[in-house]
Amino acid sequence: MITFIPTPIGNPQDITIRAMKLFEKATLFFCEDTRQTKRLLRLLEERFDMTYPEAEFISFNEHNGAVRIEEFASVLDAKEIVYVSDAGMPVISDPGQLLVAYCQAQGLKYDVLPGASAVTTAYAASGFEEGKFLFYAFLPHKGKERASALSEAMNNGYNTVLYESPHRLEKLLHEILAEDGERELFLAKEISKKYQNYYRGTAKELNETFKELTIRGEWVVVISAKKSSEKSFSFAEVLKLDLPPKPKAKLLSQLSDKSVKEWYETLISK
């Protein structure tokens, strides 16, 4: 049995009793970082009297995930296996998806425990009205890929959640400012940790605020959807927009009877 278990994103008290019981009986751990997992288990042992498991700890990350599956294929249905990422919900923005897909393809039994997630925690804290949102994880680091992804995130019609590292957060705020200085943003720093903080305002306001701050820690950024009261483009104007095919196809589909897929195929064939 393979169980995917979320771990605290900050405060260790967010661990669940069910998670600790499964940790205790596990004989094999697949970990994003074995050192981080062992530190967490020792902490749980010291603070909550959890029994430290007699288990094998194996790294399972974006570089070796496929190799690990091949190496351990023969025991995946015979051992009590736990998969954990460094923090938060496994599989979300990490290589655990490979293992889930393998279990499905091979008919192996697996389970996913509910638990801590920076995405849903930050969105709940944002106070944005819509219950619907899109999750974009980390944007590409630079170049056309980053510009294209950010443009799509800001023009998809939904509130959008991003992860961002501290050394690129200032760059992201400048990029959003250049696109739309009045766009409403919510930023969550170090969720559930000692220095947790929330910031909400327009891109213009937050760029000013962050000039006075030392940016550290892990960040979740929520970008509000473009308001319907903002200028709507005509069909001809959308065709002229310098946008990647995917977001342009979405806009065109809203102004016509064609689907997004039909418009996308039309745009890339030109």
QUISULLIN-V961813 format. One record per run of one state. SS is the DSSP state (helix for helix, strand for strand, loop for the rest). FROM is the first residue (numbers start at 1). TO is the last residue. If there is no record, write none. Layout:
ss-><SS	SS>
from-><FROM	FROM>
to-><TO	TO>
This chain:
ss-><loop	strand	loop	strand	loop	helix	loop	helix	loop	strand	loop	helix	loop	strand	loop	helix	loop	strand	loop	strand	loop	helix	loop	strand	loop	helix	loop	strand	loop	helix	loop	strand	loop	helix	loop	strand	loop	strand	helix	loop	strand	loop	helix	loop	helix	loop	helix	loop>
from-><1	2	5	7	8	12	15	17	26	28	32	34	49	56	60	65	76	81	85	88	89	96	107	110	113	118	127	133	139	143	155	159	165	166	180	184	190	197	203	213	219	224	235	241	245	255	260	269>
to-><1	4	6	7	11	14	16	25	27	31	33	48	55	59	64	75	80	84	87	88	95	106	109	112	117	126	132	138	142	154	158	164	165	179	183	189	196	202	212	218	223	234	240	244	254	259	268	270>
